[in-house]
């Protein structure tokens, strides 16, 4: 069969793009449980380079079709430095993990894998990305966005406008868009030392009617909008809490709704205390696990038997967990009585 050049070109490019841009096929979820692999559809992989004495830290978010990573353009003219450290600069977008790894001097990050509602994340990032300007091989300029150093409390610079972000604040917003409850982090930030120090200084200057009062008023007002206090370490804290919460919900669902798991010889009165101690004994996970994963993890703590007739798994709760659960229940009852 002969094809004219036009049809051949269309078919060639269709095949090329389908091969080049198709996500890799993995045999199972376990194949994603590595720092340098991608993530399955409907999930997000977050990599966190934590703060150390030499670096402020970094965080990126990868979905099945997006890579979100914000860096400062340290070579730009409009760079602000305070006490030898860069505090703001025009923002750059990094295109992949390999470039992030290179920029972080090949320091391997912590990573997390969680379920996300990716559609809105990807659509929003795709729309934003359409305005990016090529900067170098794996970097793009982001018009209208200024990078602020994580944890930087000096939020306002005269003459600056547009969006003010850092790697952590952008990832935080993407996580919220993807269905992650960030209210715990928001509450934690409100009680953080940076916010507390700003509040104390604000009230002191107001009482003294100091000249700096007007400037500080602006900084405090814009504090919530810029979110530059958000740090990569905060994202780690949030994800560990999120994974723990989702594990507990899935555990309860297995027992209460699916009836696929039973804690042998555990009364309704003891159940919440026993469950709490089981979750404490679980290995610290950096990814969400399935129901089968929960059963496998339970087998590391005690005996799990499978009833072929009911299909239910029965977990023999270790005596050490029962003892701690009873102690906690008795303590609570004593508090109620007193």
N, C-alpha and C positions, 0 to 999 in steps of 0.2 A: 504493500500500500504506500502510495506516495503522498507526501505532505508538502504543502506550499510553505515558504519560509515563515510567513506570519503565524500559521498554525503551529509549526515546529517550535518557534520561539516561545509561544504561549505554553505549550506542553513542557518544554525544557525548563522554563522558569518555575512552573508549577511544581515540577518534581524537585528542582533544586531547593526551593524555599521549604517544601514539605520535609525534606531530609535535613536541611541545615537548621531549621527553627523548631523541629519537632522535639518535645522533651524526651530525655532518655527513658527507656523502658527498664524498670527494675523488677526483679522476681518477687520481692516482698518488701514490707515496710522496713525490715531489718537492713536492707541495702541502702536505705536513706540515713541510717544511724551512724553516719561518719561526718566529720567536719567539712570534708571537701566534696560531698555529693550534693545533688539538688534536693528537691522535696516533691512529694506526690501532690497531685491536684487536690485542692481543698485544704492544703497545709501550708505552713510558713516555717522557714528555718531562720532563726535569729542568731547571729554570731556576735559575741561581745568580747572585745579586748578591754579588760579592766584597767582602771587607772593604776599607774605606778609612779615612782619618783621622777621618772624621765618623760612620761607621756600622760596626756589627759584621758586616754581611753578612746574607744570607738565602738560603734554598733552598726550593723547592717541587717536588712530584712530581705530574704529571698522567697519569692513564691514560684509557682510553676512557670510563670512568664515574665516576672519583674525582678529587678535587683535594685534595691533602694539603699543608697549609701552617700552621705553628704560629707564633703571635706572642705576646708578653707583653701582658697587660692593664695598661698603664701607669697607668690611672686607678683601679685597685683600691686598697683600703686596705692590703693585704698586699704591699707592694712594697719590696724591699731595694735600697739604693743604696750603692755603694762608690766613693769618690774621684770622685764626680760622675756615675758611670755605673750604670745599672740592672743588677743581677746576678741578680735573681729576681723573679718575679711570677706570679700566676695565668695559666694558659695560655688562649689563644683560638685558634679555628680560623677561617681565612679561606676563603671559598667559591670564589674564582676568580682568574685571573691579573690581570684588570683592577683588582681591589682591591689585590692585592699591588703592582702597578705604581704605583698611587696612593700607597700607604704608603711606597714607596721613591722618592718624589718624581719619578716618571716616568723613573727611570733604567733603561734597557733592560738586561736581564741577559744573561749568557752562557747558552746552552742546549745540551742534549744529547738525542739521540733513540736509545734502545736497546731491544732486544727484552727483554720481561719476561714472566714467568708471572703474569699479572694476577689470576687467579681468587681466589687466597688474599688478595692485597693488597686487592682490592675487597670481599671478604666480611668481612675483618677491619675495614676502615675503615667499612663500612656498619654493622657491629655497634657499633663504638665511637661512630659518629655518632648512633646512636639515643638516646644518653644526653646529647647536647649540649643546652645551654640557650640560646635566642636572646638575643643581647646587643645587636645593632644590625642594620642592613640586611644587611650581608655578613659579620658576625662572630657566632661562637657560643662560649659559655663551655664549657670541657671540665672537668667535675667530676672532682676527684681528681688533676688533673695540674698540676704547677708548672713554669713555664718557667725554665730556667737559661741565662744568657748563654753563647754559644759560647766555648769556651776558658777558662771560669771554673774556677779550681782550688779556690775556696772552696765546697765541695760541700754541706756540711751546715749547716743552720740549725736551731737548737733548736726543737722543737715541730712541725717539718714532717714530713709523712708522705705516702704515695701515690707516684705516678709523677713522676719528675723528668726532663724532656726539654727539648730545644730543636728548632728547625726541622731542623737537620742530623742530630741523633740519630734523630729519627722517620723521616726520609727514608732514612737509612742502614739502619734495621731493615726498612723496606719494600723496599729494594733487595735485601737479603739474602733476604727472603721471596720475592722475585720471581726468584731464581736468580743474582744477582750475587755473585761470589766477593769477599768483603770482607776476606779474610785478609791481603792486602797492607797495607791500611789499618790493620788491628788491630796488625800488627807494627810499622808505622811509628809509630803512636801510642805504643806501649810504649817507643819510643826517643825520643819527643819531649821537648823541653826542659821542658815542664810536668811530665811524669812524672818526668824525671830530677831536676828541682829538688825535687820532693816527696820523692823517694827519698833525696837527700842530706840534706835537712832532717830527715827521719825518723830516719836513722841518727845524725845529730849530736845530736838531742834525746834519743834513746835512750841514747847514751853519757853524756850529761850528766844524765840523769834529770830533764829539765826539766819544769815544770808543764804545758806545752803538749803533752807527749808523748801523753797520753790522747786529747786532741781530735784530734791529727794521726793517731793510730792509726785513729780512726773515719773520718776523711776518706779515708785511703789504702784502707781496707777497702771503702768504698762507691764508690770511684773508678770501678772497672770497671762497676758496676751502673748508675750514673747516666749515664755516657758524655757528660757535659756538656763534656768537652774537645773533642768533635767540632765542627768548624767548617765553614761553607759552602765555604771554599776546599779543605778536605779532600775534600769530595764531588766537586769538579771534578777533583782529582788522581786520585781513584779511577775516575771515569768515563773520563777520558782513557786511563788504563792498561787499563781493561776493553775499551774500543773497540779499542785497539791489539792486545790479546791475541786478541780475537775475529777481527780482521782477519787475523792471522797464521794462526790455525786454519783460517779459510775459504780462505786462499791455499793452504795445504798440502793441504787437501781437494780443491781444484780440480785440483792437480797429481797427487797420489798416489792419490786414490780415484776422483774423477770422470773423470780422464784428459782433462779439458777444457782444460788449459793446459800448455804445454811451454816450458821455458826453453831456447832453442836453443843447441846446442853447450855444454851445461853438464854436467860429469861429476858423478857421485854424490859424489865427494870435495869438489868445489867447491860443491855445491848449498846446504848450510846457510849458507855465507859469502855467496854470491850473493843468497840469499833475504833475509838480514839487511840487506844493503846496499840491496836494492830497497825493503824496508819503511821504511828510514831515509829514502829519497828520496820516499816517498809524501807527499802533502800531509797536513797535520795535520787530522784529521777530528773533527767533534763529533757524528757519527752513524754507525751501522753501515751498511755498504754491501753490496749483493748481489753475486753472482758477476758479473753484467753490469757493475756499478759498478766492480769490480776491473779488468775488461778495459778499460773506458773510462779509468780512472786510469792504467793501464799505457801507453796510447796517448799520454799526456802525457810519458812518460819515454823512449819509443822506439817502434820499429815493431812492430806486431802484425798478423800475417797469419792468415787463417782458412782451414783446410783443409776444403773442401767434402765430401770423401770421408769423413774420419774425424770431422769436426765439431770438431776440436781447434784451439785458438788457439795460435799459436806466437809467442813474444815474443823479439825480437832484443835480447839484453841489451847495453846500451851499454858501450863499452870502458872508460869511466870507472868503471862499477860493477864490471866484471871486475877491473880493476887493484886497487881497494880490497879486493875479496874475496880476491884472491891475497895481498895484503900481510897481511891478517888471518890467513889460513891459515898463511902462513910464520911469522908471529909466534907462533902457537899451537904450531906444530911445534918452533920454537926453544925455547919454554918447556918442552915435554915432554922434549926432548933434554937441556937443562941441568938 
